[in-house]
Amino acid sequence: MAEFTLLHNPRCSTSRAALDAAEGADVEVVRYLDTPLSYADLLALIGKLEDAPGDLVRRDARFKELGLSDTDVETPEQVATVLAEHPALMQRPVLVRGDRAIIGRPKDRVPAFLRGE
């Protein structure tokens, strides 16, 4: 089992930067758009997340097109439901190490997390 898991979108420059920062580390790369996380997996991820659950959801044009608002993604259960149905709305990258996880934005959070800080 890898020391780190990187939930990665190769089309995202911030996600690619996190992958570069993790070079040489024991990392499992999960392309979450190709292999979406289940509701249960998302709840487990949210339980490890150092950020607020709603921060895991991108507030982009697609979010608005779906008619979603901040009140739809306040609780872990709401976030897991939305992301299980619409994986493209997941903020990226996400790094997981043991019982800790972070959203790798801004980019400078990633090296510190990889160092165990």
DSSP file (Angstrom, degrees, kcal/mol; ACC not computed):
  #  RESIDUE AA STRUCTURE BP1 BP2  ACC     N-H-->O    O-->H-N    N-H-->O    O-->H-N    TCO  KAPPA ALPHA  PHI   PSI    X-CA   Y-CA   Z-CA
    1    1 A M              0   0    0      0, 0.0    25,-0.0     0, 0.0     2,-0.0   0.000 360.0 360.0 360.0 134.9    0.0    0.0    0.0
    2    2 A A        -     0   0    0      1,-0.1    25,-0.2     2,-0.1     3,-0.0  -0.293 360.0-129.9 -71.0 154.0    1.3    3.4   -1.0
    3    3 A E  S    S+     0   0    0     23,-0.8    95,-0.4     1,-0.1     2,-0.3   0.860  92.0  28.8 -70.0 -36.1    2.2    6.0    1.6
    4    4 A F  E     -a   27   0A   0     22,-2.3    24,-2.6    93,-0.1     2,-0.4  -0.897  64.7-153.3-124.6 152.5    0.2    8.7   -0.2
    5    5 A T  E     -aB  28  96A   0     91,-2.2    91,-2.6    -2,-0.3     2,-0.6  -0.996  10.5-161.4-121.0 133.9   -2.9    8.7   -2.4
    6    6 A L  E     -aB  29  95A   0     22,-2.8    24,-2.9    -2,-0.4     2,-0.8  -0.958   9.9-151.1-116.4 113.7   -3.3   11.5   -4.9
    7    7 A L  E     -aB  30  94A   0     87,-3.2    87,-1.5    -2,-0.6     2,-0.3  -0.780  37.3-171.5 -83.4 112.3   -6.8   12.1   -6.3
    8    8 A H  E     -a   31   0A   0     22,-2.9    24,-0.6    -2,-0.8    25,-0.5  -0.836  38.3-169.8-125.0 140.6   -5.7   13.5   -9.7
    9    9 A N    >   -     0   0    0     -2,-0.3     3,-2.2     3,-0.2     7,-0.2  -0.953  15.8-157.6-122.7 108.4   -7.1   15.1  -12.8
   10   10 A P  T 3  S+     0   0    0      0, 0.0    -1,-0.1     0, 0.0     6,-0.1   0.657  90.2  62.8 -64.1 -14.3   -4.4   15.2  -15.4
   11   11 A R  T 3  S+     0   0    0      4,-0.0     2,-0.5    -3,-0.0    -3,-0.0   0.548  88.0  85.9 -84.5  -6.3   -6.1   18.1  -17.2
   12   12 A C    <>  -     0   0    0     -3,-2.2     4,-2.4     1,-0.1     5,-0.2  -0.836  67.4-152.5-100.3 125.3   -5.7   20.4  -14.1
   13   13 A S  H  > S+     0   0    0     -2,-0.5     4,-2.2     1,-0.2    -1,-0.1   0.865  98.1  52.0 -65.1 -35.8   -2.4   22.3  -13.8
   14   14 A T  H  > S+     0   0    0      2,-0.2     4,-1.8     1,-0.2    -1,-0.2   0.887 110.4  48.8 -67.5 -37.8   -2.6   22.4  -10.0
   15   15 A S  H  > S+     0   0    0     -6,-0.2     4,-2.0     2,-0.2    -2,-0.2   0.900 110.9  50.0 -67.6 -41.1   -3.2   18.6   -9.9
   16   16 A R  H  X S+     0   0    0     -4,-2.4     4,-2.3    -7,-0.2    -2,-0.2   0.884 108.2  53.8 -63.6 -37.8   -0.2   18.1  -12.3
   17   17 A A  H  X S+     0   0    0     -4,-2.2     4,-2.4     2,-0.2    -1,-0.2   0.889 107.6  50.7 -63.9 -38.8    1.9   20.3  -10.0
   18   18 A A  H  X S+     0   0    0     -4,-1.8     4,-1.6     2,-0.2    -1,-0.2   0.894 109.0  51.2 -64.8 -39.9    1.0   18.1   -7.0
   19   19 A L  H  < S+     0   0    0     -4,-2.0     4,-0.2     2,-0.2    -2,-0.2   0.912 110.8  48.4 -63.3 -42.3    2.0   15.0   -9.0
   20   20 A D  H >< S+     0   0    0     -4,-2.3     3,-1.5     1,-0.2    -2,-0.2   0.911 109.5  52.5 -62.4 -42.7    5.4   16.7   -9.8
   21   21 A A  H 3< S+     0   0    0     -4,-2.4    -1,-0.2     1,-0.3    -2,-0.2   0.814 107.4  53.4 -63.2 -30.2    5.8   17.6   -6.1
   22   22 A A  T >< S+     0   0    0     -4,-1.6     3,-2.6    -5,-0.1    -1,-0.3   0.421  77.8 132.6 -86.3   1.2    5.2   14.0   -5.1
   23   23 A E  T <  S+     0   0    0     -3,-1.5     3,-0.1     1,-0.3    -3,-0.1  -0.304  75.0  19.7 -56.5 131.5    7.8   12.6   -7.5
   24   24 A G  T 3  S+     0   0    0      1,-0.4    -1,-0.3     3,-0.1     2,-0.2   0.203 102.5 111.2  91.6 -15.2   10.0   10.2   -5.7
   25   25 A A  S <  S-     0   0    0     -3,-2.6     2,-1.4     1,-0.1    -1,-0.4  -0.501  84.1-103.1 -86.0 160.5    7.4    9.6   -3.0
   26   26 A D        +     0   0    0     -2,-0.2   -22,-2.3    -3,-0.1   -23,-0.8  -0.695  63.7 161.5 -82.7  92.1    5.5    6.3   -2.6
   27   27 A V  E     -a    4   0A   0     -2,-1.4     2,-0.6   -24,-0.2   -22,-0.2  -0.944  38.3-150.8-126.4 136.0    2.2    7.6   -4.2
   28   28 A E  E     -a    5   0A   0    -24,-2.6   -22,-2.8    -2,-0.4     2,-0.6  -0.915  20.8-148.1 -98.7 122.7   -0.8    5.9   -5.6
   29   29 A V  E     -a    6   0A   0     -2,-0.6     2,-0.6   -24,-0.2   -22,-0.2  -0.831  12.4-169.3 -96.7 123.0   -2.4    8.1   -8.3
   30   30 A V  E     -a    7   0A   0    -24,-2.9   -22,-2.9    -2,-0.6     2,-1.5  -0.950  15.3-151.2-114.1 115.5   -6.1    7.8   -8.6
   31   31 A R  E >>  -a    8   0A   0     -2,-0.6     4,-2.3   -24,-0.2     3,-1.3  -0.701  15.8-167.8 -83.9  92.7   -7.7    9.4  -11.6
   32   32 A Y  T 34 S+     0   0    0     -2,-1.5    -1,-0.2   -24,-0.6     5,-0.2   0.645  80.4  58.1 -66.6 -16.7  -11.0   10.0   -9.9
   33   33 A L  T 34 S+     0   0    0    -25,-0.5    -1,-0.3     1,-0.1    55,-0.1   0.813 112.8  40.5 -79.0 -29.6  -12.8   11.0  -13.1
   34   34 A D  T <4 S+     0   0    0     -3,-1.3    -2,-0.2     1,-0.3    -1,-0.1   0.819 132.3  26.0 -82.0 -33.8  -12.0    7.6  -14.6
   35   35 A T  S  < S-     0   0    0     -4,-2.3    -1,-0.3     0, 0.0    -2,-0.1  -0.731  88.6-157.1-129.8  80.5  -12.6    5.7  -11.3
   36   36 A P        -     0   0    0      0, 0.0     2,-0.2     0, 0.0    -3,-0.1  -0.214  20.6-111.4 -61.9 148.2  -15.1    7.8   -9.4
   37   37 A L        -     0   0    0     -5,-0.2     2,-0.1    46,-0.1    -5,-0.0  -0.535  31.0-121.2 -76.7 144.4  -15.3    7.4   -5.6
   38   38 A S     >  -     0   0    0     -2,-0.2     4,-2.7     1,-0.1     5,-0.2  -0.293  29.3-101.3 -76.3 168.7  -18.4    5.8   -4.1
   39   39 A Y  H  > S+     0   0    0      1,-0.2     4,-2.4     2,-0.2     5,-0.2   0.922 125.7  48.4 -55.4 -46.3  -20.6    7.6   -1.6
   40   40 A A  H  > S+     0   0    0      1,-0.2     4,-2.2     2,-0.2    -1,-0.2   0.902 111.2  49.4 -64.4 -41.6  -19.0    5.6    1.2
   41   41 A D  H  > S+     0   0    0      1,-0.2     4,-2.4     2,-0.2    -1,-0.2   0.893 110.5  51.0 -64.2 -39.3  -15.5    6.3   -0.1
   42   42 A L  H  X S+     0   0    0     -4,-2.7     4,-2.8     2,-0.2    -2,-0.2   0.911 108.9  50.4 -65.2 -42.3  -16.3   10.0   -0.3
   43   43 A L  H  X S+     0   0    0     -4,-2.4     4,-1.9     2,-0.2    -2,-0.2   0.909 111.1  49.3 -61.1 -41.4  -17.6   10.0    3.3
   44   44 A A  H  X S+     0   0    0     -4,-2.2     4,-0.8     2,-0.2    -2,-0.2   0.913 112.0  48.7 -63.8 -42.3  -14.4    8.3    4.5
   45   45 A L  H >X S+     0   0    0     -4,-2.4     4,-1.2     1,-0.2     3,-1.2   0.933 109.8  51.0 -61.8 -46.7  -12.4   10.9    2.6
   46   46 A I  H 3< S+     0   0    0     -4,-2.8     3,-0.3     1,-0.3    -1,-0.2   0.854 103.9  59.5 -61.0 -35.0  -14.4   13.8    4.1
   47   47 A G  H 3< S+     0   0    0     -4,-1.9    -1,-0.3     1,-0.2    -2,-0.2   0.746 110.8  41.3 -64.8 -23.7  -13.8   12.3    7.5
   48   48 A K  H << S+     0   0    0     -3,-1.2    53,-1.6    -4,-0.8    -1,-0.2   0.612  90.3 114.2 -94.1 -16.5  -10.0   12.6    7.0
   49   49 A L  B  <  -c  101   0A   0     -4,-1.2    53,-0.2    -3,-0.3    47,-0.1  -0.337  52.9-158.6 -68.4 130.2  -10.2   16.1    5.3
   50   50 A E  S    S+     0   0    0     51,-2.6     2,-0.2    -2,-0.1    -1,-0.2   0.594  76.6  73.8 -79.4 -11.9   -8.6   18.9    7.2
   51   51 A D  S    S-     0   0    0     50,-0.3     5,-0.1     1,-0.1    -2,-0.0  -0.546 102.1 -82.8 -96.4 164.2  -10.7   21.3    5.2
   52   52 A A    >   -     0   0    0     -2,-0.2     3,-1.6     1,-0.1     4,-0.5  -0.389  42.6-116.3 -63.0 144.6  -14.4   22.0    5.6
   53   53 A P  G >  S+     0   0    0      0, 0.0     3,-1.8     0, 0.0     4,-0.2   0.885 114.0  56.0 -51.9 -43.9  -16.5   19.4    3.8
   54   54 A G  G >  S+     0   0    0     20,-0.4     3,-1.5     1,-0.3    20,-0.1   0.717  92.1  71.6 -64.2 -20.8  -18.0   21.9    1.4
   55   55 A D  G <  S+     0   0    0     -3,-1.6    -1,-0.3     1,-0.3    -3,-0.0   0.707  84.5  69.8 -66.9 -18.3  -14.5   23.0    0.3
   56   56 A L  G <  S+     0   0    0     -3,-1.8    35,-3.2    -4,-0.5     2,-0.5   0.601  86.6  81.1 -74.2 -10.5  -14.3   19.7   -1.5
   57   57 A V  B <  S-E   90   0B   0     -3,-1.5     2,-0.3    33,-0.2    33,-0.2  -0.857  79.2-132.3-104.4 126.2  -16.8   20.9   -4.1
   58   58 A R        -     0   0    0     31,-4.0     2,-0.8    -2,-0.5     5,-0.1  -0.557   7.5-148.7 -72.2 134.4  -15.9   23.2   -7.0
   59   59 A R        +     0   0    0     -2,-0.3     2,-0.1     4,-0.1    -1,-0.1  -0.590  50.4 133.8-101.6  68.2  -18.2   26.2   -7.4
   60   60 A D  S  > S-     0   0    0     -2,-0.8     4,-1.7    29,-0.1     5,-0.2  -0.285  75.6 -76.5-106.5-168.9  -17.7   26.4  -11.2
   61   61 A A  H  > S+     0   0    0      1,-0.2     4,-2.8     2,-0.2     5,-0.2   0.879 129.7  54.7 -59.9 -39.0  -20.1   26.9  -14.1
   62   62 A R  H  > S+     0   0    0      2,-0.2     4,-2.0     1,-0.2    -1,-0.2   0.905 104.2  55.1 -62.0 -41.4  -21.2   23.2  -13.9
   63   63 A F  H  4>S+     0   0    0      1,-0.2     5,-2.0     2,-0.2    -1,-0.2   0.921 112.6  42.9 -55.2 -46.8  -22.1   23.7  -10.2
   64   64 A K  H ><5S+     0   0    0     -4,-1.7     3,-1.7     1,-0.2    -2,-0.2   0.886 109.2  57.1 -69.2 -40.0  -24.4   26.6  -11.2
   65   65 A E  H 3<5S+     0   0    0     -4,-2.8    -1,-0.2     1,-0.3    -2,-0.2   0.849 103.9  54.2 -59.3 -34.2  -25.8   24.7  -14.3
   66   66 A L  T 3<5S-     0   0    0     -4,-2.0    -1,-0.3    -5,-0.2    -2,-0.2   0.508 116.3-117.8 -78.4  -3.7  -26.9   22.0  -11.9
   67   67 A G  T < 5 +     0   0    0     -3,-1.7    -3,-0.2     1,-0.2     2,-0.2   0.733  61.9 152.5  75.3  21.8  -28.8   24.5   -9.8
   68   68 A L      < -     0   0    0     -5,-2.0     2,-0.3     2,-0.0    -1,-0.2  -0.495  21.9-174.3 -85.7 154.9  -26.7   23.9   -6.8
   69   69 A S    >   -     0   0    0     -2,-0.2     3,-2.0     1,-0.0     4,-0.4  -0.863  44.6 -91.4-137.2 173.0  -25.9   26.4   -4.0
   70   70 A D  G >  S+     0   0    0      1,-0.3     3,-1.5    -2,-0.3    -2,-0.0   0.827 122.7  62.6 -57.0 -32.4  -23.8   26.5   -0.9
   71   71 A T  G >  S+     0   0    0      1,-0.3     3,-0.5     2,-0.1    -1,-0.3   0.679  95.7  61.3 -69.1 -15.0  -26.7   25.1    1.2
   72   72 A D  G <  S+     0   0    0     -3,-2.0    -1,-0.3     1,-0.2    10,-0.2   0.570 109.9  39.6 -84.0  -9.5  -26.6   21.9   -1.0
   73   73 A V  G <  S+     0   0    0     -3,-1.5    -1,-0.2    -4,-0.4   -16,-0.1  -0.222  79.6 107.9-135.4  44.9  -23.1   21.1    0.1
   74   74 A E  S <  S+     0   0    0     -3,-0.5   -20,-0.4   -21,-0.1    -2,-0.1   0.844  72.1  51.6 -90.1 -38.1  -22.9   22.0    3.8
   75   75 A T  S  > S-     0   0    0     -4,-0.2     4,-2.5   -22,-0.1     5,-0.2  -0.613  85.7-115.0-101.6 159.3  -22.8   18.5    5.4
   76   76 A P  H  > S+     0   0    0      0, 0.0     4,-2.7     0, 0.0     5,-0.2   0.893 118.0  52.2 -55.3 -39.8  -20.5   15.6    4.7
   77   77 A E  H  > S+     0   0    0      2,-0.2     4,-2.2     1,-0.2     5,-0.2   0.907 109.6  47.9 -66.1 -41.7  -23.6   13.6    3.5
   78   78 A Q  H  > S+     0   0    0      2,-0.2     4,-2.5     1,-0.2     5,-0.2   0.927 113.1  48.4 -63.6 -44.6  -24.6   16.3    1.1
   79   79 A V  H  X S+     0   0    0     -4,-2.5     4,-2.8     1,-0.2     5,-0.3   0.931 111.7  49.4 -62.3 -45.9  -21.1   16.7   -0.3
   80   80 A A  H  X S+     0   0    0     -4,-2.7     4,-2.1    -5,-0.2    -1,-0.2   0.888 111.5  49.8 -61.6 -39.4  -20.8   12.9   -0.7
   81   81 A T  H  X S+     0   0    0     -4,-2.2     4,-1.6     2,-0.2    -2,-0.2   0.944 113.4  44.7 -64.0 -48.3  -24.1   12.7   -2.5
   82   82 A V  H  X S+     0   0    0     -4,-2.5     4,-2.2     1,-0.2    -2,-0.2   0.926 116.6  45.1 -63.3 -45.5  -23.3   15.6   -4.9
   83   83 A L  H  < S+     0   0    0     -4,-2.8    -1,-0.2     1,-0.2    -2,-0.2   0.812 108.6  56.1 -73.3 -28.7  -19.8   14.3   -5.7
   84   84 A A  H  < S+     0   0    0     -4,-2.1    -1,-0.2    -5,-0.3    -2,-0.2   0.878 116.8  37.6 -66.4 -35.7  -20.9   10.7   -6.1
   85   85 A E  H  < S+     0   0    0     -4,-1.6    -2,-0.2     1,-0.2    -1,-0.2   0.796 132.2  26.7 -82.4 -30.4  -23.4   11.9   -8.8
   86   86 A H    ><  +     0   0    0     -4,-2.2     3,-2.2    -5,-0.2    -1,-0.2  -0.638  63.3 172.4-136.1  74.7  -21.0   14.6  -10.3
   87   87 A P  G >  S+     0   0    0      0, 0.0     3,-2.0     0, 0.0    -1,-0.1   0.766  74.7  70.7 -58.7 -26.3  -17.3   13.6   -9.8
   88   88 A A  G 3  S+     0   0    0      1,-0.3   -26,-0.1   -55,-0.1    -5,-0.1   0.683  87.9  65.8 -66.0 -15.1  -16.2   16.5  -12.0
   89   89 A L  G <  S+     0   0    0     -3,-2.2   -31,-4.0    -7,-0.2     2,-0.3   0.502  75.7 113.8 -83.1  -2.9  -17.2   18.9   -9.2
   90   90 A M  B <  S-E   57   0B   0     -3,-2.0   -33,-0.2   -33,-0.2   -34,-0.1  -0.522  72.9-118.9 -73.7 132.2  -14.6   17.5   -6.8
   91   91 A Q        -     0   0    0    -35,-3.2    -1,-0.1    -2,-0.3    13,-0.1  -0.352  45.8-101.3 -62.5 147.1  -11.9   20.0   -6.0
   92   92 A R  S    S+     0   0    0      1,-0.1     2,-0.1    11,-0.1   -84,-0.1  -0.976  79.6  21.5-142.8 154.0   -8.5   18.9   -7.1
   93   93 A P        -     0   0    0      0, 0.0    11,-3.2     0, 0.0     2,-0.4   0.660  62.5-176.7 -80.7 165.0   -6.0   17.7   -6.2
   94   94 A V  E     -BD   7 103A   0    -87,-1.5   -87,-3.2     9,-0.2     2,-0.4  -0.996   7.4-161.0-123.7 131.7   -6.7   15.9   -3.0
   95   95 A L  E     -BD   6 102A   0      7,-2.4     7,-2.3    -2,-0.4     2,-0.4  -0.929   4.3-167.1-115.0 137.9   -3.9   14.2   -1.1
   96   96 A V  E     +BD   5 101A   0    -91,-2.6   -91,-2.2    -2,-0.4     2,-0.3  -0.978  12.0 172.2-126.6 134.9   -4.4   11.5    1.5
   97   97 A R  E >   - D   0 100A   0      3,-2.9     3,-2.0    -2,-0.4     2,-0.3  -0.885  65.0 -56.6-141.5 108.8   -1.9   10.1    4.0
   98   98 A G  T 3  S-     0   0    0    -95,-0.4   -50,-0.0    -2,-0.3    -1,-0.0  -0.411 122.8 -12.0  61.1-120.2   -3.2    7.7    6.6
   99   99 A D  T 3  S+     0   0    0     -2,-0.3     2,-0.3    -3,-0.1    -1,-0.3   0.174 123.4  82.7-100.2  17.8   -5.9    9.4    8.5
  100  100 A R  E <   + D   0  97A   0     -3,-2.0    -3,-2.9     2,-0.0     2,-0.3  -0.926  49.6 173.3-121.2 146.6   -5.2   12.9    7.1
  101  101 A A  E     -cD  49  96A   0    -53,-1.6   -51,-2.6    -2,-0.3     2,-0.3  -0.991   4.6-174.8-148.5 147.7   -6.3   14.5    3.8
  102  102 A I  E     - D   0  95A   0     -7,-2.3    -7,-2.4    -2,-0.3     2,-0.5  -0.958  30.8-118.0-136.4 157.2   -6.0   17.9    2.2
  103  103 A I  E     - D   0  94A   0     -2,-0.3     2,-1.4    -9,-0.2    -9,-0.2  -0.865  33.0-131.4 -87.9 128.4   -7.1   19.8   -0.8
  104  104 A G        +     0   0    0    -11,-3.2     6,-0.2    -2,-0.5   -10,-0.1  -0.130  55.6 143.5 -81.0  42.5   -3.9   20.7   -2.6
  105  105 A R        +     0   0    0     -2,-1.4     2,-0.2   -12,-0.1    -2,-0.2  -0.999  57.7  34.2-129.4 132.0   -4.9   24.4   -3.1
  106  106 A P  S >  S-     0   0    0      0, 0.0     3,-2.2     0, 0.0     4,-0.3   0.654  94.7-126.1 -66.8 166.9   -3.1   26.6   -3.0
  107  107 A K  T >  S+     0   0    0      1,-0.3     3,-1.5     2,-0.2    -2,-0.1   0.767 102.9  70.0 -55.9 -30.4   -0.1   24.7   -4.4
  108  108 A D  T 3> S+     0   0    0      1,-0.3     4,-0.7     2,-0.2    -1,-0.3   0.596  85.7  69.2 -70.1  -8.2    2.2   25.5   -1.5
  109  109 A R  H <> S+     0   0    0     -3,-2.2     4,-1.9     1,-0.1    -1,-0.3   0.783  88.5  67.3 -73.0 -27.0    0.1   23.2    0.8
  110  110 A V  H <> S+     0   0    0     -3,-1.5     4,-2.6    -4,-0.3     5,-0.2   0.946  96.5  47.0 -67.2 -53.4    1.3   20.1   -1.1
  111  111 A P  H  > S+     0   0    0      0, 0.0     4,-1.7     0, 0.0    -1,-0.2   0.902 113.0  50.6 -57.6 -40.3    5.0   20.0   -0.2
  112  112 A A  H  <>S+     0   0    0     -4,-0.7     5,-2.7     1,-0.2     4,-0.4   0.916 111.5  48.0 -62.1 -42.8    4.3   20.7    3.5
  113  113 A F  H ><5S+     0   0    0     -4,-1.9     3,-1.3     4,-0.2    -1,-0.2   0.909 109.6  52.5 -64.2 -42.0    1.8   17.8    3.5
  114  114 A L  H 3<5S+     0   0    0     -4,-2.6    -1,-0.2     1,-0.3    -2,-0.2   0.814 107.2  53.2 -64.3 -29.6    4.2   15.5    1.8
  115  115 A R  T 3<5S-     0   0    0     -4,-1.7    -1,-0.3    -5,-0.2    -2,-0.2   0.538 122.1-108.8 -80.9  -6.9    6.8   16.3    4.5
  116  116 A G  T < 5       0   0    0     -3,-1.3    -3,-0.2    -4,-0.4    -2,-0.1   0.631 360.0 360.0  89.6  15.0    4.3   15.4    7.1
  117  117 A E      <       0   0    0     -5,-2.7    -4,-0.2    -6,-0.2    -5,-0.1   0.442 360.0 360.0 -87.1 360.0    3.7   18.9    8.4
